[in-house]
């Protein structure tokens, strides 16, 4: 059987016709083998996303290395928005993404516009019907795909790496750098706001840097997480987890050893139950990360949040009864 032949085990329940499946196989999923294709279609079906609209896509790494071959399923920004919208508490930001520029970082090879970061907000509705913003920030250095620069070497008689880096313009980063970076920022915001629905799902542009420096021993998702963790460590001097403390504020990267004290201070200073409830929801993904690093410390924080919310509710009830 040809490697391009379509099998219909898991895909039989996809609801798509044979013609549609073959069209997806020959366009969107050309790099997939049969097992990978069936897995991709099954996940697309379970998520209710449309491969034709590029809401969901398969990326195959190590295609020429059978022992190291792996597929990563990624979700276009419209796919992530669709999943968030189905929750019923999603609203996009009416404003355009915000960008920070630095002329000192402007470089025709590495960063033509001198972009430092992109900031995107999405809005989530809480149990009281109020809307609050959730912010995603993407730094150029963390996501722009840089690759080795090559040039002809007279000594070796062939092209050789120069030891320098250059922006990979084979995709869209050279043509639409702001669009690409803003998608990375929005994907982060969506994951923070809807971790149970969108958590662990990546937009293709978030993996472009990982692909540019691809290691055959590391999965693409692991690669991008390691790149982000490495860059954050350079900024804050060690391992860190990002939290947001104000609905209008940006993410703050807090070193792991200082998280407990910082959160205790925030909880004790909080005087409104609704704001603490917002904090717990907005930072659910970050708190899960903290749990993985320090279960005892995170449990203490969780107990403090619940206790403080209960105390503040009693104060609110007393105030209402007096009124």
C-alpha positions in Angstrom: 0.0 0.0 0.0 1.3 3.5 -0.8 2.4 5.7 2.1 -0.2 8.2 0.9 -3.0 5.6 1.0 -5.7 6.5 3.5 -6.8 4.1 6.2 -10.1 4.4 7.9 -9.9 3.0 11.4 -10.3 5.9 13.8 -11.2 8.2 10.9 -14.4 6.3 10.1 -16.2 8.1 12.9 -14.9 11.6 11.9 -18.1 12.5 10.0 -16.1 13.3 6.9 -16.5 11.8 3.5 -13.8 9.7 1.9 -13.2 12.5 -0.6 -12.7 15.1 2.3 -10.3 12.8 4.1 -8.2 12.2 1.0 -8.2 15.9 0.3 -6.9 16.6 3.9 -4.3 13.9 3.5 -3.0 15.4 0.2 -3.0 19.0 1.4 -2.9 19.7 5.1 -1.4 16.4 6.2 1.0 15.5 3.4 3.8 14.6 5.9 1.8 12.2 8.0 2.1 8.5 7.7 -1.1 6.4 8.2 -1.0 6.2 12.0 -0.2 9.8 12.3 -3.0 10.8 10.0 -5.6 8.7 11.9 -4.5 10.3 15.1 -4.7 13.8 13.7 -8.2 13.2 12.3 -9.4 11.7 15.6 -8.1 14.7 17.5 -9.6 17.1 15.0 -12.9 15.3 15.4 -12.8 15.3 19.2 -12.0 19.0 19.3 -14.6 19.8 16.7 -12.1 21.8 14.6 -11.8 22.1 10.8 -8.5 21.1 9.2 -9.5 22.8 5.9 -9.7 26.2 7.8 -6.3 25.4 9.4 -7.9 25.5 12.8 -5.8 22.4 13.5 -2.6 21.2 11.8 -0.1 18.3 12.1 3.6 19.1 12.2 5.9 16.2 11.6 9.5 16.5 12.9 12.4 14.2 12.0 10.7 13.0 8.8 13.9 11.4 7.5 14.9 9.8 10.8 12.4 7.0 11.6 13.7 6.4 15.1 13.4 10.0 16.1 10.3 10.9 14.0 7.5 12.6 15.9 4.3 14.5 15.2 3.0 17.5 17.0 -0.5 18.7 16.5 -0.9 22.4 16.6 -3.9 24.8 16.6 -4.2 27.8 14.5 -5.1 31.0 16.3 -8.7 30.7 14.9 -8.9 27.2 16.4 -7.8 28.4 19.8 -10.4 31.3 19.6 -13.1 28.8 18.6 -12.4 26.6 21.6 -12.4 29.6 23.9 -15.6 31.0 22.4 -17.4 27.6 23.0 -16.9 28.1 26.7 -19.5 31.0 26.6 -17.4 33.4 28.6 -14.9 34.6 25.9 -14.8 38.1 24.4 -12.0 39.3 22.1 -10.2 42.6 22.8 -11.7 45.4 20.6 -8.3 47.1 20.5 -5.4 46.0 18.3 -2.3 44.4 19.8 0.2 46.7 21.5 3.9 46.6 20.5 7.0 47.8 22.2 10.0 48.9 20.0 13.6 49.6 20.7 15.7 51.3 18.0 18.8 49.8 19.7 17.5 46.3 18.8 16.7 47.1 15.2 18.7 44.9 13.0 18.1 44.2 9.3 19.2 40.5 9.8 17.8 39.7 13.2 15.0 42.1 14.0 14.1 44.5 11.1 11.5 46.5 13.0 13.2 46.5 16.4 10.3 44.8 18.1 10.7 44.0 21.8 7.4 42.5 22.6 3.7 42.2 21.7 0.9 42.4 24.2 -2.6 41.0 23.6 -5.6 40.9 25.9 -8.7 38.7 25.8 -11.7 39.0 28.1 -13.2 36.4 30.3 -16.5 36.6 32.2 -16.6 35.6 35.9 -19.4 34.0 37.8 -20.9 37.4 38.6 -21.1 38.4 34.9 -18.3 40.8 35.1 -15.6 40.8 32.3 -11.9 41.0 33.2 -8.9 41.1 30.9 -6.3 38.4 30.7 -3.0 39.4 29.2 -0.5 37.5 27.1 3.0 38.9 26.3 5.3 37.5 23.7 8.9 38.7 23.5 10.7 38.8 20.1 13.8 37.0 21.4 11.6 34.1 22.7 9.7 33.4 19.5 11.3 34.9 16.4 12.8 32.0 14.4 16.6 32.5 14.2 18.7 30.1 12.2 22.4 29.7 11.5 23.8 32.0 8.8 25.7 30.1 6.0 28.3 31.5 3.6 30.8 30.1 1.1 34.1 29.2 2.6 37.1 29.2 0.3 39.0 27.1 2.8 36.5 24.3 2.7 35.2 24.9 -0.8 31.6 24.9 0.2 29.0 26.7 2.3 29.7 26.7 6.0 28.0 28.2 9.1 29.5 31.7 9.9 28.7 31.5 13.6 26.1 34.2 13.3 22.3 34.0 13.3 19.7 35.3 10.8 16.0 35.6 10.9 14.3 32.7 9.1 12.2 34.4 6.4 11.1 31.2 4.7 7.7 31.6 6.5 5.8 34.8 7.4 8.1 36.2 10.1 10.0 38.3 7.5 6.8 39.6 5.8 4.4 40.0 8.8 6.5 40.0 12.0 3.9 41.9 14.1 1.1 39.5 13.1 3.3 36.5 13.9 4.4 37.8 17.3 0.9 38.9 18.3 -0.5 35.4 17.6 2.1 34.1 20.1 0.9 36.6 22.6 -2.7 35.9 22.1 -2.2 32.2 22.3 -0.6 32.7 25.7 -3.5 34.9 26.9 -6.0 32.2 25.7 -4.1 29.4 27.6 -4.1 31.5 30.8 -7.8 32.3 30.6 -9.0 28.9 29.6 -6.4 26.4 30.9 -8.8 23.5 31.0 -9.9 24.0 27.3 -6.8 25.5 25.7 -4.0 24.5 28.1 -1.1 22.7 26.4 -2.3 23.7 22.9 0.2 25.6 20.8 -0.2 28.0 17.8 2.1 27.1 14.9 4.0 30.4 15.1 5.0 29.5 18.7 6.9 26.6 17.4 8.8 28.4 14.6 11.8 29.1 16.8 11.8 25.5 18.0 11.8 24.3 14.4 14.6 26.7 13.5 16.8 25.2 16.2 15.2 21.7 16.1 16.9 19.0 18.1 16.0 15.5 16.9 16.1 14.3 20.6 13.5 16.8 21.8 9.8 17.1 20.9 8.8 20.5 19.4 6.6 21.4 22.4 9.3 20.5 24.8 11.8 22.5 22.8 9.7 25.7 22.9 9.0 25.3 26.6 12.7 24.9 27.3 13.5 28.0 25.2 10.9 30.0 27.2 12.2 28.7 30.5 15.7 29.5 29.6 15.0 33.0 28.5 12.9 33.7 31.6 15.7 32.4 33.8 18.1 34.9 32.2 15.8 37.7 33.1 15.0 36.8 36.6 18.1 35.0 37.6 16.6 31.5 38.0 13.5 29.4 37.4 10.4 31.4 37.6 6.6 31.2 37.1 4.6 34.1 35.8 1.6 35.5 37.6 -0.8 38.4 37.0 -1.9 40.4 40.0 -4.1 43.0 38.5 -6.8 42.7 35.7 -5.1 45.6 34.0 -1.6 44.5 34.6 1.0 42.5 32.8 2.5 39.1 33.7 5.1 39.2 36.4 7.8 36.5 36.4 8.5 35.5 40.0 11.6 33.4 41.0 10.5 30.0 42.3 11.9 30.6 45.8 10.0 33.8 46.2 6.6 32.7 45.0 5.2 31.7 48.4 6.1 34.9 50.1 4.8 37.0 47.2 1.5 35.3 47.1 1.1 35.3 50.9 1.6 39.1 50.8 -0.9 39.5 48.0 -3.6 37.4 49.8 -3.2 39.2 53.1 -3.4 42.6 51.4 -6.5 41.7 49.4 -9.6 43.3 50.8 -12.2 42.2 48.2 -13.4 38.6 47.8 -14.2 39.0 44.1 -10.7 40.1 43.3 -9.2 37.1 45.1 -11.6 34.9 43.2 -10.5 36.5 40.0 -6.8 36.0 41.0 -7.4 32.3 41.5 -9.1 31.9 38.1 -6.7 34.1 36.1 -3.7 32.3 37.6 -5.0 28.7 37.5 -2.4 27.6 35.0 0.4 29.3 37.0 -0.8 27.7 40.2 -0.8 24.3 38.6 2.8 24.9 37.6 3.6 25.9 41.1 1.9 22.8 42.4 4.2 20.7 40.2 7.3 22.5 41.7 6.2 22.8 45.4 3.0 20.9 46.2 3.1 21.8 50.0 3.7 25.5 49.3 0.9 25.6 46.7 -1.5 23.8 49.0 -0.8 26.4 51.7 -1.5 29.2 49.2 -4.8 27.5 48.1 -5.9 27.1 51.7 -5.1 30.8 52.4 -7.0 32.0 49.4 -10.1 30.0 50.4 -9.9 31.1 54.0 -9.4 34.8 53.0 -12.3 34.7 50.6 -14.6 33.3 53.3 -13.4 36.0 55.7 -14.1 38.7 53.2 -17.5 37.4 52.4 -18.5 37.5 56.0 -17.4 41.1 56.1 -19.4 41.9 53.0 -22.5 40.2 54.5 -22.1 42.1 57.8 -21.8 45.3 55.8 -25.0 44.5 53.8 -27.0 43.7 57.0 -26.0 47.0 58.6 -26.9 48.8 55.5 
